[in-house]
């Protein structure tokens, strides 16, 4: 597993770095991004995005993400769960459609996409 480190202490730069790492399938950063969004966002629909990243982190093998996802899910409406599931599916399908752009992906993401 690749170890990645955030080079910045600036909040905006940190968020940008987390989003980029999460989008490349690094489950630890997906978990951290979900936690960051949950702690800082005032958006009423933040749980949809939080659950999406926790679900993906769980799928990619992040320890602890499943428990966090179940906790978040318990506070969501069925419509929010459905939307989050839709976003997660779209994310995975987009990755599968772009297999040629996988050089910076985590090994876990590469393996899941290879099985599709």
C-alpha positions, 0 to 999 in steps of 0.5 A: 500500500502506498503511503501518501502524506499531505505536504500542507497545513493550510486548510484549503490546500489540505481539503484539495489534497484530500479530495484528490487522494480520495478520488484516486482511491486511497481509502484512508483519505476517503475516510478522512475526507468524509470526517472532514466534510461531516465536521465542517460542512453546514450543508443540509445534504452533507450526509449524502457525500459523507456516506458516499466516501465512507462506503467507498472507503469500506469497499476499498478496505479501510478499517473503521469506515464500515462502522462510521458508515453504519452510524451515518446511515442511521441518521439518513432518510431513504432518499439520502441513502439512495442518492449516496448509493447512486453517487457511489455507483457513478464514481465506480463506473467512471473509474471503470470507464477510465482504466487507462488513467489509473497510474495514480490509483491505489492498488485497492481501486486498481484491483476492484476495477480489474474485477469489473 
